[in-house]
Amino acid sequence: MDRFAKLVKVVRERGGNGPGGGRPWCLPPADRVLLVAVYYRTNLTMRQLAPLFGVSSATV
């Protein structure tokens, strides 16, 4: 959990919340980091990941 928290902190510090304008993100930064980690770790498709996070495949 500590490593995950550090990773989320680094993503936030490096602009993980986006440039500011435009549409807001559907998922909070921690969920986005987790989604990417699950994607790389399991090699699931975006259609398979979408229901796990309660979003559409386009959002993934």
Secondary structure, DSSP 4 states (H G I P E B T S, - for coil): -HHHHHHHHHHHHTTTT-SSSSSPPSS-HHHHHHHHHHHHHH---HHHHHHHHTS-TTT-
